């Protein structure tokens, strides 16, 4: 039996801790900060480097094991596994880049990077699944906040890289190997299942608005200070002051549980659900793929003239059909969209694969640009690409936060499927890739910003969409399977396409470094064509699932399906 072991403590403590864990989970976004050093120090070509970028994305998105584990183990176990993977993976990369150990084979670094960024999947699964279950009626908002802070992590790390680590890639890898595990060990106690928020607390909306406002202030602050530090070359005391203020802004979400502790609201209510939250004998039968016959009449009923089927297993198939026709027994249906699906049940649904393909196209193509962002900047004669990374990070954050808020507003107002916003984002991405390909003066920043926003919107919206179509019970594994579109896209678009075309252009220039718009032009045009296909698939998906949202959000408020429960942890 799975129980709620969080007691009656408010879920805001876990959401505040999730902010810090998500910053840690964004460690995979750091690849552009040390990729050029890997290339120069270890002597790799662009194809080898892009294949390391694929390892970065495979590790970050391989969440099948965390998805399975989140229903069997408490969140602290998931975080502990992630911390160990982070320490081991980044530790090996540091040994290679610092030349502490010489001649480490390429395959070992590939595996190490995959393991290092796989920590992100464990961290994200722990906080996302726990908080989605702690706030079941505000899924879009919660997903937007959590993934928004993950999007900001690249800008946060860029600030740390510039100020604290003095632009040293080796120091950055050492910081990732030691600092992230330490942070997650501290946060393990606070990330835990709590009594689910019922939505009856009148202050709940204001708390969400406070966290969103705090994250926006943080994003603007980090982007501004990064630009100022790069343009003005600020002295050390000022830079460290900026860093301290950034840490304080990261702590802002913790103000809510502190306020609730000292000033508890008299009107605050927490609904403790009376439904069983784990598999029972009855629920095991209901969730089975095998059609189950459930008796509606007791043996003493007058309708039991069909035989005492409760006491005898000797009913023939004809007797069962007659009993079903008389209404004495009922054939249990398979889950419908909006119910709790098992992973195997979701796999045979067309909506599942449409959403997967949409994610593969949109997120996979976006991560291709992120992995090659340093080389894209250098190809356009920009030697310092930190501002590009910070800009992408901030705009990705804005897209994640805005995607969650806007989709939540319109889904409650008009029951508009969230995937409509994915369609709009992919249409804009088509134009953005064409803008990248043009390589016109002054367009690189604009194209990077637009891509970051569209990328963030899709990352934030796919998560609540999965929970609404397939339920929360097996949300961890289903959402992590969706994330596999990320590394598959990165392998096809980045490893096989962008890296190959880049090296060809570099060979024409008789150099290891390609310069000029031709380095990535064909890649961007092909990505634009792929996103055209993704836009069409997204339109089809939106049309198909519109009845689901009309059912779930009839009357402007979310209605939990009959089969949905809220789940804690063993």
VOPABA-693494 format. One line per field, with one value per residue (C-alpha): residue number from 1; x, y negated, z; chain. Coordinates in steps of 0.5 Angstrom, whole numbers. Layout:
N
pos <- (NUM;...)
xx <- (X;...)
yy <- (Y;...)
zz <- (Z;...)
unit <- (A;...)
END
This chain:
570
pos <- (1;2;3;4;5;6;7;8;9;10;11;12;13;14;15;16;17;18;19;20;21;22;23;24;25;26;27;28;29;30;31;32;33;34;35;36;37;38;39;40;41;42;43;44;45;46;47;48;49;50;51;52;53;54;55;56;57;58;59;60;61;62;63;64;65;66;67;68;69;70;71;72;73;74;75;76;77;78;79;80;81;82;83;84;85;86;87;88;89;90;91;92;93;94;95;96;97;98;99;100;101;102;103;104;105;106;107;108;109;110;111;112;113;114;115;116;117;118;119;120;121;122;123;124;125;126;127;128;129;130;131;132;133;134;135;136;137;138;139;140;141;142;143;144;145;146;147;148;149;150;151;152;153;154;155;156;157;158;159;160;161;162;163;164;165;166;167;168;169;170;171;172;173;174;175;176;177;178;179;180;181;182;183;184;185;186;187;188;189;190;191;192;193;194;195;196;197;198;199;200;201;202;203;204;205;206;207;208;209;210;211;212;213;214;215;216;217;218;219;220;221;222;223;224;225;226;227;228;229;230;231;232;233;234;235;236;237;238;239;240;241;242;243;244;245;246;247;248;249;250;251;252;253;254;255;256;257;258;259;260;261;262;263;264;265;266;267;268;269;270;271;272;273;274;275;276;277;278;279;280;281;282;283;284;285;286;287;288;289;290;291;292;293;294;295;296;297;298;299;300;301;302;303;304;305;306;307;308;309;310;311;312;313;314;315;316;317;318;319;320;321;322;323;324;325;326;327;328;329;330;331;332;333;334;335;336;337;338;339;340;341;342;343;344;345;346;347;348;349;350;351;352;353;354;355;356;357;358;359;360;361;362;363;364;365;366;367;368;369;370;371;372;373;374;375;376;377;378;379;380;381;382;383;384;385;386;387;388;389;390;391;392;393;394;395;396;397;398;399;400;401;402;403;404;405;406;407;408;409;410;411;412;413;414;415;416;417;418;419;420;421;422;423;424;425;426;427;428;429;430;431;432;433;434;435;436;437;438;439;440;441;442;443;444;445;446;447;448;449;450;451;452;453;454;455;456;457;458;459;460;461;462;463;464;465;466;467;468;469;470;471;472;473;474;475;476;477;478;479;480;481;482;483;484;485;486;487;488;489;490;491;492;493;494;495;496;497;498;499;500;501;502;503;504;505;506;507;508;509;510;511;512;513;514;515;516;517;518;519;520;521;522;523;524;525;526;527;528;529;530;531;532;533;534;535;536;537;538;539;540;541;542;543;544;545;546;547;548;549;550;551;552;553;554;555;556;557;558;559;560;561;562;563;564;565;566;567;568;569;570)
xx <- (0;3;2;2;8;9;4;0;6;5;8;11;17;18;17;22;27;25;28;35;35;33;39;43;39;41;48;47;46;54;56;58;62;67;66;71;76;75;76;83;86;84;85;78;75;68;64;67;65;58;58;60;54;50;52;50;43;43;45;40;34;35;30;26;30;28;21;21;24;20;14;18;23;22;25;31;34;32;36;42;43;43;48;53;52;54;60;63;61;64;70;72;72;75;81;82;81;86;91;91;90;93;90;84;80;75;69;71;69;63;60;63;59;53;53;54;48;44;44;39;34;34;34;28;24;25;22;18;14;13;11;6;3;3;0;-5;-10;-4;0;1;3;8;11;12;16;20;22;23;28;32;32;35;41;45;45;46;52;55;55;59;63;65;66;68;71;75;73;76;73;77;75;68;68;71;65;60;63;63;58;52;52;53;47;43;45;43;36;34;30;26;23;18;11;6;-2;-4;-6;-14;-14;-19;-13;-15;-7;-5;-5;-2;4;5;5;10;15;14;15;21;24;23;27;32;32;33;38;43;42;44;49;52;52;55;61;62;62;65;70;67;72;72;68;63;62;62;57;53;54;51;45;44;44;39;34;35;32;26;21;23;20;13;14;17;11;6;10;10;3;-1;-8;-14;-17;-12;-15;-11;-16;-13;-16;-20;-18;-13;-7;-4;-5;-11;-14;-19;-15;-10;-16;-18;-12;-10;-10;-14;-22;-24;-31;-34;-40;-46;-50;-49;-51;-57;-60;-66;-62;-58;-62;-56;-52;-48;-42;-39;-38;-36;-31;-35;-39;-39;-37;-45;-46;-42;-45;-52;-50;-47;-53;-57;-53;-51;-43;-40;-34;-28;-26;-19;-17;-19;-16;-15;-15;-9;-5;0;6;4;-3;0;5;-1;-5;-4;-4;2;6;4;6;13;14;12;17;22;22;21;26;31;32;33;38;42;43;44;50;53;52;59;61;55;58;65;63;60;66;64;70;66;59;58;52;49;49;46;41;38;38;34;29;28;26;21;18;18;15;10;8;6;2;-1;-3;-6;-10;-13;-14;-19;-22;-24;-21;-16;-11;-4;-1;-4;2;7;4;5;12;14;11;16;22;21;22;28;32;31;34;40;41;41;47;45;49;45;41;44;42;35;35;38;32;27;29;30;23;20;24;22;15;15;19;14;8;9;10;3;0;3;-1;-7;-8;-5;-6;-1;0;5;7;14;16;11;14;21;20;17;24;28;26;31;37;35;34;41;44;40;40;47;51;50;48;51;57;58;57;61;67;66;66;72;76;74;77;83;82;80;75;70;68;63;55;56;58;51;47;45;43;39;35;34;32;26;24;23;19;14;13;13;7;3;3;2;-4;-7;-5;-9;-15;-15;-15;-20;-25;-21;-20;-27;-28;-23;-24;-31;-34;-27;-24;-20;-24;-20;-22;-26;-20;-15;-11;-6;0;6;12;13)
yy <- (0;-7;-12;-19;-20;-27;-28;-35;-39;-44;-42;-49;-47;-42;-47;-51;-46;-44;-50;-49;-42;-44;-49;-43;-39;-44;-42;-39;-46;-47;-43;-50;-53;-47;-44;-48;-47;-39;-40;-44;-41;-34;-35;-33;-35;-38;-31;-28;-34;-34;-26;-28;-33;-27;-24;-30;-29;-22;-22;-28;-25;-17;-18;-11;-8;-14;-14;-7;-8;-14;-9;-4;-9;-15;-22;-22;-15;-18;-24;-20;-16;-22;-25;-19;-19;-27;-26;-20;-23;-30;-27;-23;-29;-33;-28;-28;-36;-38;-33;-30;-23;-23;-19;-17;-14;-17;-12;-13;-20;-19;-14;-19;-25;-21;-18;-26;-29;-23;-26;-31;-26;-23;-30;-32;-26;-27;-34;-34;-28;-29;-37;-35;-30;-35;-40;-36;-42;-46;-42;-47;-52;-48;-45;-52;-54;-48;-47;-55;-55;-49;-53;-59;-54;-56;-63;-62;-57;-62;-67;-62;-60;-68;-70;-64;-60;-65;-62;-56;-50;-45;-49;-48;-41;-40;-45;-40;-34;-36;-42;-39;-33;-37;-41;-35;-32;-38;-38;-31;-32;-37;-34;-29;-28;-32;-32;-34;-42;-42;-49;-51;-56;-63;-65;-59;-63;-69;-64;-62;-69;-71;-65;-67;-74;-72;-68;-73;-78;-73;-72;-79;-80;-74;-76;-84;-82;-77;-83;-88;-84;-82;-89;-93;-88;-89;-89;-83;-86;-88;-81;-77;-82;-80;-73;-74;-77;-72;-67;-71;-71;-64;-63;-67;-61;-59;-65;-62;-56;-61;-66;-60;-58;-65;-67;-61;-63;-62;-60;-55;-48;-42;-37;-30;-25;-19;-15;-9;-11;-5;2;6;12;8;3;9;12;5;3;10;11;17;16;17;19;15;18;12;17;20;28;26;22;24;24;29;34;35;39;37;35;32;38;43;42;47;41;43;37;37;36;30;27;28;25;19;18;19;13;18;17;12;12;7;2;0;-7;-12;-19;-23;-16;-13;-9;-4;-5;1;-2;-9;-6;-3;-10;-14;-21;-18;-17;-24;-27;-24;-26;-33;-33;-30;-35;-41;-39;-35;-41;-46;-42;-41;-49;-49;-44;-48;-55;-56;-54;-58;-64;-63;-62;-68;-71;-72;-69;-70;-66;-67;-72;-68;-62;-67;-70;-63;-61;-67;-66;-59;-60;-66;-61;-55;-60;-63;-57;-54;-60;-62;-55;-54;-60;-59;-51;-54;-59;-56;-49;-50;-44;-46;-43;-49;-53;-48;-49;-56;-55;-50;-55;-61;-56;-55;-62;-63;-57;-61;-67;-63;-61;-68;-70;-77;-82;-83;-77;-72;-75;-75;-68;-66;-69;-67;-60;-60;-62;-57;-51;-53;-53;-46;-43;-46;-44;-37;-35;-37;-35;-28;-28;-30;-25;-19;-21;-22;-14;-13;-20;-19;-13;-16;-23;-21;-16;-23;-26;-21;-25;-30;-25;-22;-29;-31;-25;-25;-33;-34;-28;-26;-32;-39;-36;-32;-39;-43;-39;-38;-46;-46;-42;-46;-52;-47;-49;-45;-51;-53;-61;-64;-63;-57;-53;-51;-54;-48;-45;-51;-50;-42;-44;-49;-43;-38;-43;-44;-37;-38;-43;-39;-33;-38;-41;-34;-32;-38;-37;-29;-31;-37;-33;-31;-38;-39;-34;-35;-43;-43;-49;-53;-48;-42;-35;-29;-23;-18;-13;-18;-18;-22;-18;-19;-14;-8)
zz <- (0;-2;3;4;9;9;14;14;13;7;0;-1;3;-2;-8;-5;-5;-12;-14;-12;-14;-21;-21;-20;-25;-30;-30;-37;-40;-38;-44;-48;-43;-43;-50;-53;-48;-49;-57;-56;-50;-52;-59;-62;-68;-69;-70;-64;-60;-63;-61;-54;-54;-56;-50;-46;-48;-48;-40;-39;-42;-40;-35;-35;-29;-25;-27;-25;-19;-17;-15;-11;-7;-3;-7;-2;-5;-12;-11;-7;-14;-18;-13;-14;-22;-22;-17;-21;-28;-28;-24;-29;-34;-29;-29;-37;-38;-32;-35;-28;-32;-39;-45;-42;-48;-52;-50;-43;-43;-47;-42;-36;-39;-40;-33;-31;-34;-32;-26;-28;-30;-23;-20;-24;-23;-16;-15;-21;-19;-12;-13;-19;-14;-8;-13;-17;-19;-21;-26;-31;-26;-22;-28;-31;-25;-24;-31;-31;-26;-29;-35;-31;-29;-35;-33;-26;-28;-33;-27;-23;-28;-30;-22;-18;-23;-27;-33;-32;-35;-31;-25;-27;-28;-21;-18;-22;-19;-12;-11;-14;-10;-4;-5;-7;0;4;0;1;7;4;-2;0;-1;3;4;-3;-4;-5;-8;-2;1;-2;-1;-6;-12;-9;-7;-14;-16;-11;-14;-21;-20;-16;-21;-27;-22;-22;-29;-31;-26;-28;-35;-34;-29;-34;-40;-35;-33;-40;-43;-37;-34;-27;-21;-16;-10;-15;-18;-12;-9;-16;-14;-7;-9;-14;-8;-4;-10;-11;-4;-5;-5;2;4;3;8;13;13;13;20;23;20;19;15;19;12;10;8;6;3;6;0;3;-3;-3;-6;-8;-11;-7;-9;-13;-16;-19;-22;-25;-28;-31;-38;-38;-38;-31;-29;-23;-20;-19;-15;-8;-8;-4;-9;-13;-19;-17;-21;-26;-21;-15;-19;-12;-9;-16;-21;-26;-30;-37;-42;-44;-37;-36;-43;-40;-33;-37;-41;-35;-31;-26;-28;-31;-36;-34;-39;-41;-39;-43;-44;-37;-33;-30;-35;-34;-39;-43;-44;-46;-51;-55;-56;-62;-58;-54;-60;-63;-57;-57;-65;-63;-57;-62;-67;-63;-57;-61;-66;-60;-56;-63;-63;-56;-56;-62;-59;-58;-65;-68;-64;-66;-74;-74;-71;-63;-59;-52;-53;-45;-47;-52;-47;-42;-47;-49;-42;-40;-46;-45;-37;-40;-45;-39;-34;-39;-43;-36;-34;-41;-42;-35;-36;-43;-41;-35;-39;-45;-45;-50;-51;-48;-55;-59;-56;-58;-65;-65;-62;-68;-73;-70;-70;-77;-78;-73;-76;-83;-79;-76;-84;-86;-82;-82;-78;-71;-72;-68;-61;-64;-67;-60;-56;-60;-60;-53;-52;-56;-54;-46;-48;-51;-45;-40;-44;-45;-38;-36;-42;-41;-34;-36;-42;-38;-31;-25;-22;-28;-29;-28;-33;-38;-38;-38;-44;-48;-46;-50;-56;-54;-55;-61;-64;-62;-65;-71;-72;-68;-68;-76;-79;-76;-74;-81;-85;-80;-81;-89;-89;-84;-89;-95;-91;-89;-82;-75;-74;-79;-80;-84;-85;-89;-83;-80;-86;-89;-82;-80;-87;-85;-78;-81;-86;-80;-75;-81;-80;-73;-73;-78;-73;-67;-70;-71;-64;-62;-66;-63;-55;-55;-53;-47;-45;-45;-41;-35;-35;-36;-32;-32;-26;-26;-25;-23;-27;-23;-23;-21;-14;-11;-9;-4;-3;0)
unit <- (A;A;A;A;A;A;A;A;A;A;A;A;A;A;A;A;A;A;A;A;A;A;A;A;A;A;A;A;A;A;A;A;A;A;A;A;A;A;A;A;A;A;A;A;A;A;A;A;A;A;A;A;A;A;A;A;A;A;A;A;A;A;A;A;A;A;A;A;A;A;A;A;A;A;A;A;A;A;A;A;A;A;A;A;A;A;A;A;A;A;A;A;A;A;A;A;A;A;A;A;A;A;A;A;A;A;A;A;A;A;A;A;A;A;A;A;A;A;A;A;A;A;A;A;A;A;A;A;A;A;A;A;A;A;A;A;A;A;A;A;A;A;A;A;A;A;A;A;A;A;A;A;A;A;A;A;A;A;A;A;A;A;A;A;A;A;A;A;A;A;A;A;A;A;A;A;A;A;A;A;A;A;A;A;A;A;A;A;A;A;A;A;A;A;A;A;A;A;A;A;A;A;A;A;A;A;A;A;A;A;A;A;A;A;A;A;A;A;A;A;A;A;A;A;A;A;A;A;A;A;A;A;A;A;A;A;A;A;A;A;A;A;A;A;A;A;A;A;A;A;A;A;A;A;A;A;A;A;A;A;A;A;A;A;A;A;A;A;A;A;A;A;A;A;A;A;A;A;A;A;A;A;A;A;A;A;A;A;A;A;A;A;A;A;A;A;A;A;A;A;A;A;A;A;A;A;A;A;A;A;A;A;A;A;A;A;A;A;A;A;A;A;A;A;A;A;A;A;A;A;A;A;A;A;A;A;A;A;A;A;A;A;A;A;A;A;A;A;A;A;A;A;A;A;A;A;A;A;A;A;A;A;A;A;A;A;A;A;A;A;A;A;A;A;A;A;A;A;A;A;A;A;A;A;A;A;A;A;A;A;A;A;A;A;A;A;A;A;A;A;A;A;A;A;A;A;A;A;A;A;A;A;A;A;A;A;A;A;A;A;A;A;A;A;A;A;A;A;A;A;A;A;A;A;A;A;A;A;A;A;A;A;A;A;A;A;A;A;A;A;A;A;A;A;A;A;A;A;A;A;A;A;A;A;A;A;A;A;A;A;A;A;A;A;A;A;A;A;A;A;A;A;A;A;A;A;A;A;A;A;A;A;A;A;A;A;A;A;A;A;A;A;A;A;A;A;A;A;A;A;A;A;A;A;A;A;A;A;A;A;A;A;A;A;A;A;A;A;A;A;A;A;A;A;A;A;A;A;A;A;A;A;A;A;A;A;A;A;A;A;A;A;A;A;A;A;A;A;A;A;A;A;A;A;A;A;A;A;A;A)
END
